[in-house]
Amino acid sequence: MLERTDLPADVKALLFELADITVTVGGKILAIGRKLLDFALSLLRAFPGIALGIIVAYVLAGVIDAIPLLGKLLRRIMGPLLLAMGIAMGALKDFTADDFRARVDGFIDAFRALTEA
């Protein structure tokens, strides 16, 4: 799935390294990195509005940070506010979508196998 994305090669390489992280517990090898990456991508698919709100907030915070002299101070003040506003606006967009219930059910079903052991 990572190969089909339009991400830069450096980012893909870092994500592949994350996916290769494993831990041995009780003689069994657990692919922790792959599970974390799968969880993050599942969140992006289930809640695209929130993900976009977070991305826009961080981009705007970076632009504010680039302002000479006052940028660092303004970012400390405006960064958390922009993040909260981005999450709220994205959540509102996601929650008012017609297929929201189906997306949440699909997200929960993906992790139901982990709880039924």
Secondary structure by P-SEA (a helix, b strand, c coil): ccccccccaaaaaaaaaaaabbbbccccccaaaaaaaaaaaaaaaacaaaaaaaaaaaaaaaaaaacccaaaaaaaaaaaaaaaaaaaaaaaaaaaccaaaaaaaaaaaaacccccc
